[in-house]
Amino acid sequence: MLWICVLSYPSMVAFQLVAARIAALTGNGLTVNMRKHYSRVLFYIAVARFLIANIFNIAADIVAMGIAAQLLWRGSIPIFAALFGLASVTLQWFIPYVRYAQVLKWLTLTLFAYVGVAVAVDMPWETIGIKSLMPRITWSEHYFTVLLAVLGTTISPYLLFSQADQQVEEKRPQVVSENKDFCKRGRQSIVMRRNTMIRTALSNGVGFFVMAAAAATLHLNGNGLNNARDAARVIEPAMGGYAPIVLALAFIGTAFLALPPLAGSAAHAAVSAVDQQNDAHQDDGHRNRRIALALLAVMALGVSIGVTLTIMRVEPIQILYWGAVVNGSTAMPIMVLLVMLSTKRSAVGDLSAHWLLRALCWLATVCAGAALVARFACNWFP
């Protein structure tokens, strides 16, 4: 699966650039733009998919924090999951995301423990290099399910929606002046492209080393990833006895950072779905209150599902895995609508003529659709 992290990089950058350009040019998020440019049926299908996948991913992140707390302090995963869910809601309600993300983002440095494993363990780099560039497809349901799970953690629609919404929030007070200053917009576009490429490279790079480290430690010995202790063993060559603590901090940091974009993008989608008025004539305060209430509802539902699954003694690692599968399996409708939106000059301006970005977006969409079809086809044509 290492090839996914390498070969998906151009398409991930293309999708994020399209999403950011749409938001910057129109002053609206992706949900508002999709409502304006597509039929109500297509829009509602996309919103329904988005809500289901995001709520299940919120549940998975809540479970991840419950696992992390058990690694640190022992005790009940359901109780820890509920407490962390309440803590996340409190942070989102009272503290701007940008402010506390500046602190919590440092916890994600623990993910570089997987890079340390690559240094501590003798890895077959020649084989890794070949496998990273030459996909090997196995015709089996298990293979395509894992493929969808990896796609669900790389090309995640909620990241595109949250990036667009954040772009709107940052630019809205300056839209008029910026539209009059071509040079300033050009510089901002360059910065946006550079930041997108760097962030995506870091994200894919970490994913690459996570899988390589697991292959060189856990799976090399014929062991599977069944629980959090197994996951901690992957980074033991680099972290030693501190591996459970480092893994717990990684779970907590990444979950706290992911929950606001998950809940926020779902809340924006839900409000846009029921709002039939032109956004330009709405009272921003009223709309923001509706979004805030929708965010609370989404978080409450996600936390409830996560806690319920742990009470039912569903293996937490399996919850995380199937959360990624759901995300990857349901991404295609959003990807199709977004890539079609990128062809509309009214939404993306001059970018509509950028054939390379569209081609990269279509390539990822077709591959995700092919993986989904193949997964079910394996049952009919084993």
C-alpha positions in Angstrom: 0.0 0.0 0.0 3.0 2.4 0.1 2.4 3.4 -3.5 -0.8 5.1 -2.5 1.0 7.7 -0.4 3.4 8.5 -3.3 1.1 8.3 -6.3 -1.9 10.0 -4.7 0.1 13.1 -3.8 -0.4 15.1 -7.0 -4.2 14.4 -6.9 -4.4 15.4 -3.3 -2.7 18.7 -4.0 -5.0 19.3 -7.0 -8.2 18.6 -5.0 -7.1 21.0 -2.2 -6.1 23.7 -4.6 -9.5 23.5 -6.4 -11.3 23.6 -3.0 -9.3 26.6 -1.8 -9.7 28.5 -5.1 -13.5 28.0 -5.1 -13.7 29.4 -1.6 -11.3 32.3 -2.3 -13.1 33.3 -5.5 -16.7 33.0 -4.4 -16.4 33.9 -0.7 -18.5 30.7 0.0 -17.7 27.2 1.2 -18.1 24.1 -1.0 -21.6 23.2 0.3 -23.0 26.6 -0.7 -21.4 26.4 -4.1 -22.7 22.9 -4.7 -26.2 24.0 -3.8 -26.0 26.8 -6.3 -24.6 24.8 -9.2 -26.3 21.4 -8.8 -29.8 20.0 -8.6 -31.3 19.6 -5.2 -31.2 15.7 -5.5 -27.5 15.6 -6.2 -26.8 18.1 -3.5 -28.8 16.2 -0.9 -27.1 13.0 -1.8 -23.7 14.6 -1.3 -24.8 16.2 2.1 -26.2 12.9 3.3 -23.0 11.1 2.4 -21.0 13.8 4.1 -23.0 13.7 7.4 -22.9 9.9 7.6 -19.2 9.6 7.0 -18.3 12.6 9.2 -20.4 11.4 12.2 -18.8 7.9 11.9 -15.3 9.5 11.8 -16.1 11.6 14.8 -17.1 8.4 16.6 -13.8 6.8 15.6 -11.8 9.8 16.8 -13.6 9.7 20.1 -12.8 6.0 20.5 -9.1 6.8 19.6 -8.9 9.2 22.5 -10.5 6.7 24.8 -7.8 4.2 23.7 -5.1 6.8 24.4 -6.4 7.5 27.8 -6.4 3.9 28.7 -2.8 3.6 27.5 -1.9 6.5 29.8 -4.0 5.9 32.9 -5.8 2.5 32.6 -9.5 2.5 33.3 -12.7 2.4 31.2 -12.5 3.3 27.5 -16.2 4.3 27.3 -15.8 6.8 30.2 -12.6 8.2 28.8 -14.2 8.5 25.4 -17.2 10.4 26.8 -14.9 12.8 28.8 -12.7 13.6 25.9 -15.8 14.1 23.7 -17.1 16.6 26.3 -13.7 18.3 26.4 -13.6 18.6 22.6 -17.1 20.2 22.5 -16.0 22.6 25.2 -12.9 23.7 23.3 -14.9 24.2 20.1 -17.5 26.2 21.9 -15.4 28.6 23.9 -12.0 28.8 22.2 -11.3 29.6 18.5 -9.9 26.6 16.7 -6.9 28.4 15.3 -5.8 29.4 18.9 -5.8 26.0 20.5 -4.6 24.3 17.3 -1.4 26.3 17.6 -0.8 24.4 20.9 -2.2 20.9 20.1 -0.4 20.7 16.7 2.8 20.1 18.6 1.5 16.7 19.8 1.5 15.5 16.2 5.3 15.6 16.3 4.9 12.2 18.1 4.0 10.8 14.7 7.6 11.2 13.7 8.3 8.2 16.0 7.5 6.1 12.9 10.3 7.8 11.1 12.5 6.9 14.0 11.5 3.2 13.5 12.8 3.5 9.9 16.2 4.5 11.3 16.3 2.0 14.2 15.2 -1.0 12.1 17.1 -2.5 9.2 14.6 -1.9 6.3 14.9 -3.1 2.7 15.0 0.3 1.2 15.4 -0.9 -2.4 12.3 -3.0 -2.1 10.4 -0.2 -0.4 11.4 2.2 -3.2 10.2 -0.2 -5.9 6.9 -0.9 -4.1 6.3 2.8 -3.6 6.3 3.4 -7.4 4.9 0.1 -8.8 1.4 -0.8 -7.6 0.8 -4.4 -7.0 -2.9 -5.2 -7.2 -4.3 -8.4 -5.5 -7.8 -9.5 -6.6 -9.4 -10.0 -3.2 -12.0 -8.3 -1.1 -9.6 -7.8 1.7 -7.1 -6.0 -0.5 -9.6 -3.5 -1.9 -11.1 -3.0 1.6 -7.7 -2.0 2.9 -7.1 0.1 -0.2 -10.4 2.1 0.5 -9.3 2.5 4.1 -6.0 4.1 3.0 -7.8 6.3 0.5 -10.2 7.3 3.3 -7.3 8.6 5.3 -5.5 10.4 2.4 -8.1 11.9 0.1 -10.7 12.8 2.8 -13.6 15.0 1.6 -14.0 16.6 5.0 -10.5 18.1 4.7 -11.5 19.8 1.4 -14.7 21.2 2.9 -13.0 22.4 6.1 -10.1 24.0 4.2 -12.6 25.9 2.0 -14.6 27.0 5.0 -11.5 28.2 6.8 -10.4 30.1 3.6 -13.8 31.8 3.6 -13.5 32.8 7.3 -10.0 34.2 6.8 -10.8 36.1 3.6 -14.4 37.4 4.1 -13.5 40.7 5.8 -10.9 41.4 3.1 -12.7 40.1 0.0 -13.5 43.6 -1.5 -10.0 45.1 -1.1 -8.3 41.9 -2.2 -10.3 41.7 -5.4 -9.0 45.2 -6.3 -5.4 44.2 -5.8 -4.3 41.7 -8.4 -0.7 41.6 -7.2 -1.7 40.8 -3.7 -4.1 38.0 -4.8 -1.2 36.6 -6.9 1.1 36.5 -4.0 -1.6 34.9 -1.8 -2.2 32.3 -4.5 1.5 31.4 -4.5 1.6 31.1 -0.7 -1.6 28.9 -0.8 -0.1 26.6 -3.3 3.2 26.3 -1.4 1.5 25.6 1.9 -0.8 23.1 0.4 2.1 21.2 -1.2 4.1 21.2 2.0 1.2 20.1 4.2 0.2 17.3 1.9 3.8 16.1 1.6 4.1 15.9 5.4 0.8 14.1 5.7 1.6 11.6 3.0 5.1 11.2 4.3 3.9 10.3 7.8 1.4 7.9 6.4 4.2 6.3 4.3 6.4 5.7 7.4 3.5 4.5 9.5 2.8 1.7 7.0 6.5 0.9 6.4 7.2 0.7 10.2 4.2 -1.6 10.7 5.4 -3.8 7.9 9.0 -4.0 9.2 8.0 -4.7 12.8 4.5 -6.1 13.5 3.6 -7.8 10.2 7.2 -9.1 9.6 6.7 -11.4 12.6 3.3 -12.5 11.4 1.3 -10.5 13.9 -1.8 -8.5 13.2 -3.0 -5.2 14.5 -5.6 -6.3 17.0 -5.5 -3.7 19.8 -3.7 -0.6 21.0 -0.9 -2.6 22.5 -0.1 -4.0 19.1 -0.1 -0.5 17.7 2.4 0.6 20.4 4.7 -2.3 19.5 5.3 -0.8 16.1 7.2 2.2 17.5 9.0 0.3 20.3 12.3 0.0 18.3 12.5 3.8 18.4 10.7 4.7 21.6 11.3 1.7 23.8 9.2 1.6 27.0 7.8 5.0 26.2 6.0 3.7 23.1 2.5 3.5 24.7 2.8 7.1 26.0 4.0 8.4 22.6 1.2 6.6 20.8 -1.4 7.9 23.2 -0.2 11.5 22.7 -0.4 11.0 18.9 -4.0 9.7 19.2 -5.0 12.6 21.4 -3.3 15.3 19.3 -4.6 14.1 15.9 -8.1 13.5 17.2 -8.4 16.9 18.9 -7.2 18.5 15.7 -9.5 16.5 13.4 -12.8 16.8 15.4 -13.5 20.5 14.7 -13.0 20.2 10.9 -15.1 17.1 10.9 -17.9 18.6 13.0 -17.7 22.0 11.5 -17.8 20.9 7.9 -20.7 18.6 8.6 -22.6 21.5 10.4 -22.0 23.8 7.5 -23.3 21.1 5.1 -26.4 20.5 7.2 -27.3 24.2 7.5 -26.7 24.8 3.8 -29.0 21.8 3.0 -32.0 23.3 4.8 -31.3 26.9 3.9 -33.1 27.9 0.7 -32.3 31.6 0.8 -29.5 33.4 -0.9 -26.5 33.5 1.5 -25.8 37.1 0.6 -29.1 38.2 2.1 -28.8 36.3 5.3 -28.1 37.6 8.8 -24.6 36.3 9.5 -25.2 36.1 13.2 -28.4 34.0 12.8 -26.6 31.7 10.4 -23.6 31.3 12.7 -26.0 30.4 15.6 -27.6 27.7 13.4 -24.2 26.3 12.4 -23.1 26.3 16.1 -26.2 24.4 17.1 -25.7 22.0 14.2 -22.1 21.4 15.3 -23.3 20.5 18.8 -25.8 18.1 17.4 -23.2 16.4 15.1 -20.7 16.2 18.0 -23.3 14.8 20.4 -24.3 12.1 17.9 -20.7 11.2 17.0 -19.7 11.0 20.7 -22.8 8.9 21.5 -22.1 6.4 18.7 -18.4 6.1 19.7 -19.2 5.5 23.4 -22.0 3.1 22.5 -19.7 1.0 20.3 -17.1 0.8 23.1 -19.8 -0.2 25.6 -20.9 -3.0 23.2 -17.3 -4.2 23.4 -16.5 -3.7 19.7 -12.8 -3.8 19.3 -11.6 -0.1 19.3 -9.0 -0.7 16.6 -11.6 -2.2 14.4 -13.8 0.9 14.8 -10.9 3.1 13.6 -10.3 0.8 10.7 -13.9 0.7 9.5 -14.2 4.4 10.0 -11.5 4.8 7.4 -13.2 2.3 5.1 -16.5 4.2 5.4 -14.7 7.4 4.5 -13.0 5.9 1.5 -16.1 4.0 0.3 -18.3 7.1 0.3 -15.9 9.7 -1.0 -16.6 9.3 -4.7 -19.9 11.3 -4.9 -18.2 14.3 -3.3 -15.1 13.9 -5.5 -17.3 13.8 -8.7 -19.3 16.9 -7.7 -16.1 18.8 -6.8 -14.2 18.0 -10.0 -17.3 18.9 -12.0 -17.5 22.2 -10.1 -13.9 22.8 -11.0 -15.0 23.1 -14.7 -17.4 25.9 -14.0 -15.8 29.3 -14.7 -18.3 31.0 -12.4 -16.9 29.0 -9.5 -13.2 28.8 -10.1 -12.5 31.6 -12.6 -9.4 31.1 -14.8 -8.7 27.8 -13.0 -11.5 26.3 -15.1 -9.0 26.1 -18.0 -6.3 24.4 -16.0 -6.6 20.9 -17.6 -3.8 19.4 -15.4 -5.6 20.0 -12.1 -8.9 18.6 -13.6 -7.0 15.5 -15.0 -5.4 14.8 -11.6 -8.8 15.2 -9.8 -10.5 12.9 -12.3 -7.7 10.3 -12.0 -8.2 10.1 -8.3 -12.0 9.9 -8.6 -11.8 7.1 -11.2 -9.3 5.1 -9.1 -11.5 5.5 -6.0 -14.6 4.4 -7.9 -12.7 1.4 -9.5 -11.5 0.3 -6.0 -15.1 0.5 -4.7 -16.5 -1.5 -7.6 -13.7 -4.1 -7.4 -14.3 -4.7 -3.7 -17.9 -5.8 -4.4 -17.0 -7.5 -7.7 -14.6 -9.8 -5.8 -17.7 -11.4 -4.1 -19.2 -12.2 -7.5 -16.0 -13.1 -9.4 -13.6 -14.5 -6.8 
